[in-house]
Amino acid sequence: MSVIEVILRVTISFLVLFLLARMMGRKEISQMTFFNWTSAIGIGSITANLAVNQNLSIRNGVIALIVWTFFTLLMGMADIKSKRGRKVTTGDPLIVVRNGQIMEGALKNSRLDIDSLRAMLRQKNAFSLTDVDYAILETNGQLSVLKKVNKQPATKSDISGFSATTTIFPLATEVISDGKINKENLSKLKLDHSWLDQELKNANIQSVSDVFYAEVQQDGSLYFDKRDDIH
């Protein structure tokens, strides 16, 4: 392979990859879920072959990149449009510490050992498990930590002497996503459709399908975001 051909291949590989990466969006580089990782590895391998493998023609290499990107975009649309699609492409967050107790089953399912968990907690400034109320392993591999109330830093409201908000539920919990009720979460909170319908009616919302996302806050109030917000 001549020097000119190498330069040409690398140039084409760079330009095509850059263009396709722009098409796939920021999520591909900001959140490495299972799906994103698979996509990135595949595209990287094809691009490397396109750049230096003379047995792979430039035309076939570009076609392979375009087809791979098409599947990535197709799966991305399923991820955005469908709750079930998101479960397939990214999975669900796992609660690995609940009410200060380590969930061994969740650790096993996530292939996470106790030493790795403690290291991730330390990165969140939680140096003792006794400081942790909840810890959730997110779909991108990051750990979200909610410390116990007496271990949380003081806020302006604490310093000013305002009364703390009454806590009914340990975590804010999703009850509507993409206009569909999360029946499992609603049941866990010991709430029903009648309660949810009444809360929506109080906010002048007549149908669940008009809501893009809603979650029950720790104080029992309902936060919601309507579909088709005007920007």
C-alpha positions as CSV (number, residue, x, y, z in Angstrom):
1,M,0.0,0.0,0.0
2,S,1.5,3.3,-1.0
3,V,1.9,6.3,1.3
4,I,-0.7,8.3,-0.8
5,E,-3.2,5.5,-0.4
6,V,-2.6,5.3,3.4
7,I,-3.1,9.1,3.6
8,L,-6.3,8.9,1.5
9,R,-7.7,6.0,3.6
10,V,-7.0,7.7,6.9
11,T,-8.5,11.0,5.6
12,I,-11.7,9.3,4.4
13,S,-12.0,7.3,7.6
14,F,-11.7,10.4,9.7
15,L,-14.2,12.4,7.7
16,V,-16.7,9.6,7.5
17,L,-16.4,8.7,11.2
18,F,-16.7,12.4,12.2
19,L,-19.8,12.8,10.1
20,L,-21.5,9.7,11.4
21,A,-20.6,10.5,15.0
22,R,-22.3,13.9,14.6
23,M,-25.3,12.1,13.3
24,M,-25.5,9.7,16.2
25,G,-25.3,12.6,18.7
26,R,-23.7,13.4,22.0
27,K,-25.1,10.4,23.9
28,E,-22.8,8.1,22.1
29,I,-19.7,9.7,23.7
30,S,-21.2,10.9,27.0
31,Q,-22.9,7.8,28.4
32,M,-21.3,4.5,27.7
33,T,-24.2,2.0,28.2
34,F,-24.0,-1.6,26.9
35,F,-25.5,-0.4,23.6
36,N,-23.2,2.6,23.3
37,W,-20.1,0.5,24.1
38,T,-21.0,-2.1,21.5
39,S,-21.7,0.6,18.9
40,A,-18.4,2.4,19.6
41,I,-16.3,-0.8,19.5
42,G,-17.9,-1.8,16.2
43,I,-17.5,1.5,14.5
44,G,-13.9,1.9,15.8
45,S,-13.0,-1.6,14.4
46,I,-14.5,-0.9,11.0
47,T,-12.8,2.5,10.8
48,A,-9.4,1.0,11.7
49,N,-9.7,-1.6,9.0
50,L,-10.8,1.0,6.5
51,A,-7.7,3.1,7.3
52,V,-5.0,0.4,7.1
53,N,-6.4,-2.9,5.7
54,Q,-5.8,-2.9,2.0
55,N,-8.0,-6.1,1.6
56,L,-11.0,-3.9,2.5
57,S,-11.9,-1.6,-0.3
58,I,-12.7,2.0,0.5
59,R,-16.2,1.6,-0.9
60,N,-17.0,-1.5,1.2
61,G,-15.5,0.1,4.3
62,V,-17.7,3.2,3.9
63,I,-20.8,1.0,3.3
64,A,-20.0,-1.0,6.4
65,L,-19.8,2.2,8.5
66,I,-23.0,3.6,7.1
67,V,-24.9,0.3,7.7
68,W,-23.5,0.1,11.3
69,T,-24.5,3.7,11.9
70,F,-28.0,2.9,10.5
71,F,-28.5,0.1,13.1
72,T,-27.1,2.4,15.8
73,L,-29.6,5.1,14.9
74,L,-32.5,2.6,14.6
75,M,-31.7,1.2,18.1
76,G,-31.4,4.8,19.4
77,M,-34.9,5.5,18.1
78,A,-36.2,2.4,19.9
79,D,-34.4,3.6,23.0
80,I,-36.2,7.1,22.9
81,K,-39.6,5.9,21.8
82,S,-40.2,2.8,23.9
83,K,-39.7,1.9,27.5
84,R,-39.3,-1.7,26.6
85,G,-36.7,-0.6,24.0
86,R,-34.7,1.2,26.7
87,K,-34.7,-2.0,28.8
88,V,-33.2,-3.9,25.9
89,T,-30.6,-1.4,24.9
90,T,-29.6,0.1,28.2
91,G,-31.1,-2.0,31.0
92,D,-32.5,-0.7,34.3
93,P,-30.7,1.0,37.2
94,L,-30.0,-1.3,40.1
95,I,-30.4,-0.4,43.7
96,V,-27.3,-1.9,45.4
97,V,-27.8,-0.2,48.8
98,R,-31.3,0.2,50.2
99,N,-32.1,1.7,53.5
100,G,-28.4,1.3,54.4
101,Q,-28.4,-2.4,53.6
102,I,-26.3,-3.9,50.8
103,M,-28.4,-5.7,48.2
104,E,-26.3,-8.8,47.5
105,G,-28.6,-10.0,44.7
106,A,-28.2,-6.7,42.9
107,L,-24.4,-6.9,43.3
108,K,-24.4,-10.4,41.8
109,N,-26.6,-9.4,38.9
110,S,-24.4,-6.4,38.1
111,R,-21.2,-8.5,38.5
112,L,-20.0,-6.0,41.1
113,D,-18.0,-7.1,44.2
114,I,-18.0,-5.4,47.6
115,D,-14.5,-3.9,47.1
116,S,-15.6,-2.2,43.8
117,L,-18.8,-1.0,45.5
118,R,-16.8,0.6,48.3
119,A,-14.4,2.2,45.9
120,M,-17.3,3.7,44.0
121,L,-18.8,5.0,47.2
122,R,-15.5,6.6,48.2
123,Q,-15.5,8.4,44.9
124,K,-18.8,9.9,46.0
125,N,-17.3,11.0,49.4
126,A,-19.1,8.1,51.2
127,F,-16.2,6.5,53.2
128,S,-18.5,4.3,55.3
129,L,-21.5,2.3,54.4
130,T,-23.1,3.6,57.6
131,D,-23.3,7.0,55.8
132,V,-25.3,5.6,52.9
133,D,-29.1,5.4,52.7
134,Y,-29.4,4.5,49.0
135,A,-26.9,3.7,46.2
136,I,-28.1,3.1,42.7
137,L,-25.9,1.7,39.9
138,E,-27.0,3.6,36.8
139,T,-27.2,2.1,33.3
140,N,-23.9,4.0,32.3
141,G,-22.0,2.3,35.1
142,Q,-22.0,5.4,37.4
143,L,-23.1,5.1,41.0
144,S,-25.6,7.6,42.4
145,V,-25.5,7.9,46.2
146,L,-28.1,9.3,48.6
147,K,-26.5,9.8,52.0
148,K,-28.4,9.5,55.3
149,V,-30.0,12.8,56.4
150,N,-27.6,13.3,59.3
151,K,-24.6,12.7,56.9
152,Q,-25.7,15.2,54.3
153,P,-24.0,18.6,54.1
154,A,-26.0,21.5,55.6
155,T,-28.1,23.5,53.1
156,K,-29.2,27.1,53.2
157,S,-32.6,26.1,54.5
158,D,-30.9,24.2,57.4
159,I,-28.8,27.2,58.3
160,S,-31.7,29.6,58.1
161,G,-33.7,27.4,60.4
162,F,-36.5,26.5,58.0
163,S,-38.4,23.3,58.8
164,A,-37.3,20.3,56.8
165,T,-39.8,18.8,54.2
166,T,-41.7,15.8,55.5
167,T,-40.3,12.6,54.0
168,I,-42.9,10.0,53.2
169,F,-41.0,8.0,50.5
170,P,-37.2,7.3,50.6
171,L,-36.7,8.3,46.9
172,A,-38.4,10.2,44.2
173,T,-40.1,7.5,42.1
174,E,-41.2,7.5,38.5
175,V,-44.9,6.8,37.9
176,I,-45.4,8.0,34.3
177,S,-42.9,7.7,31.5
178,D,-43.7,8.5,27.8
179,G,-47.4,8.9,28.6
180,K,-47.6,5.4,30.2
181,I,-48.2,4.6,33.9
182,N,-45.5,2.6,35.7
183,K,-47.9,0.3,37.5
184,E,-45.1,-1.5,39.3
185,N,-43.8,1.6,40.9
186,L,-47.2,2.9,41.7
187,S,-48.0,-0.3,43.5
188,K,-44.7,-0.2,45.5
189,L,-45.7,3.3,46.7
190,K,-49.1,1.8,47.7
191,L,-50.8,4.3,45.5
192,D,-53.5,3.7,42.8
193,H,-54.8,5.0,39.5
194,S,-57.5,7.0,41.3
195,W,-54.9,9.0,43.3
196,L,-52.9,9.6,40.2
197,D,-55.9,10.7,38.1
198,Q,-57.0,13.1,40.9
199,E,-53.5,14.6,41.1
200,L,-53.5,15.2,37.3
201,K,-57.0,16.7,37.4
202,N,-55.9,19.1,40.1
203,A,-53.3,20.2,37.6
204,N,-55.8,20.6,34.8
205,I,-54.5,17.5,33.0
206,Q,-57.3,15.3,31.7
207,S,-55.3,12.3,30.4
208,V,-52.1,10.4,31.3
209,S,-51.2,10.5,27.6
210,D,-50.7,14.3,28.0
211,V,-47.8,13.7,30.4
212,F,-44.3,13.0,29.2
213,Y,-42.9,12.2,32.7
214,A,-44.1,12.2,36.3
215,E,-42.6,11.2,39.6
216,V,-43.8,11.1,43.2
217,Q,-41.5,13.2,45.4
218,Q,-40.2,12.2,48.8
219,D,-42.9,14.4,50.4
220,G,-45.7,12.7,48.5
221,S,-46.2,15.5,46.0
222,L,-46.4,14.8,42.2
223,Y,-43.9,16.4,39.8
224,F,-44.8,16.2,36.2
225,D,-43.7,17.4,32.8
226,K,-46.3,17.7,30.0
227,R,-45.8,16.6,26.4
228,D,-45.0,19.1,23.7
229,D,-43.8,21.9,26.0
230,I,-43.3,25.2,24.2
231,H,-39.6,26.3,24.3
